[in-house]
């Protein structure tokens, strides 16, 4: 049985200072950003979910599993389905949960 989290596929990501771990990535076909989930405790000491901008140049890393919330944002039927609008909603979610930012996260803007 497929779940919402099946939208996250295994992929190596080059993360400065961490290396090239295998993360679970949701690819929504944007060349500028994606959502990454790491169930491993090895890299950050906890499970993390991140909004990754560019080619991993800027990462907003939340402690915990936030795939459900990001799936709801990215899959929601809304009038403005552009990737730019969905990015703004993802940023809003991170701002609302800035107390969960990992110490290795870039600062929220």
C-alpha positions as CSV (number, residue, x, y, z in Angstrom):
1,X,0.0,0.0,0.0
2,X,1.4,3.4,-1.0
3,X,1.6,6.3,1.4
4,X,2.2,10.0,1.0
5,X,5.8,9.4,2.1
6,X,6.3,7.2,-1.0
7,X,6.8,10.5,-2.8
8,X,10.2,10.7,-1.2
9,X,12.8,8.8,-3.1
10,X,16.4,7.8,-2.0
11,X,19.0,10.1,-3.4
12,X,22.6,11.1,-2.5
13,X,22.9,14.8,-1.6
14,X,26.2,16.7,-1.4
15,X,25.9,18.6,1.9
16,X,28.8,20.9,2.8
17,X,30.4,19.8,6.1
18,X,28.4,16.5,6.2
19,X,29.4,14.7,3.0
20,X,27.2,12.8,0.7
21,X,24.5,11.0,2.7
22,X,21.6,9.1,1.3
23,X,18.5,11.2,2.0
24,X,14.8,10.8,0.9
25,X,14.0,13.6,-1.5
26,X,10.7,14.8,-2.9
27,X,11.3,16.1,-6.4
28,X,8.6,18.5,-7.5
29,X,10.5,19.3,-10.7
30,X,11.9,22.6,-9.5
31,X,15.5,23.3,-10.5
32,X,15.8,25.7,-7.6
33,X,14.6,23.8,-4.5
34,X,13.4,20.5,-3.1
35,X,12.3,18.9,0.2
36,X,14.7,16.4,1.8
37,X,14.1,14.0,4.7
38,X,16.8,12.1,6.6
39,X,15.8,9.4,9.0
40,X,19.4,8.8,10.0
41,X,20.8,10.0,13.3
42,X,24.3,9.8,12.0
43,X,24.5,13.1,10.2
44,X,22.7,15.5,12.4
45,X,22.0,13.5,15.6
46,X,18.3,13.5,14.9
47,X,15.8,12.9,12.2
48,X,15.6,16.0,10.0
49,X,13.5,17.4,7.2
50,X,14.9,20.3,5.1
51,X,14.0,22.8,2.5
52,X,17.0,22.8,0.2
53,X,17.6,25.8,-2.0
54,X,19.8,25.8,-5.1
55,X,22.3,22.9,-5.3
56,X,22.4,22.5,-1.5
57,X,23.9,26.0,-1.1
58,X,21.2,27.0,1.4
59,X,19.4,24.5,3.7
60,X,16.6,25.2,6.2
61,X,16.8,22.1,8.4
62,X,14.0,21.3,10.8
63,X,14.4,18.7,13.5
64,X,11.9,15.9,13.1
65,X,9.8,14.3,10.4
66,X,7.8,17.0,8.6
67,X,7.0,15.0,5.4
68,X,3.3,15.0,6.1
69,X,3.1,18.7,6.5
70,X,5.2,19.4,3.3
71,X,3.2,16.8,1.4
72,X,0.0,18.7,2.4
73,X,1.4,21.9,1.2
74,X,2.8,20.5,-2.1
75,X,-0.3,18.4,-2.9
76,X,-3.0,20.8,-1.8
77,X,-5.5,21.7,-4.5
78,X,-5.2,25.5,-4.7
79,X,-5.8,28.0,-7.4
80,X,-2.1,29.1,-7.4
81,X,-0.3,25.9,-8.1
82,X,2.9,27.5,-9.2
83,X,6.2,26.2,-7.6
84,X,7.0,29.7,-6.5
85,X,3.8,29.9,-4.5
86,X,4.4,26.5,-3.0
87,X,7.9,27.5,-2.1
88,X,6.4,30.5,-0.2
89,X,4.1,28.2,1.7
90,X,7.0,25.9,2.6
91,X,8.9,29.0,3.9
92,X,5.9,30.1,5.9
93,X,5.7,26.6,7.5
94,X,9.4,26.8,8.5
95,X,8.9,30.3,9.9
96,X,6.0,29.0,11.9
97,X,8.2,26.3,13.3
98,X,11.5,28.2,13.6
99,X,11.9,26.9,17.1
100,X,12.6,23.5,15.5
101,X,15.4,24.7,13.3
102,X,18.5,22.5,13.6
103,X,21.7,24.1,14.8
104,X,23.3,23.4,11.4
105,X,20.5,25.0,9.5
106,X,21.0,28.2,7.7
107,X,19.1,31.1,9.2
108,X,15.5,31.6,8.1
109,X,15.0,34.8,6.1
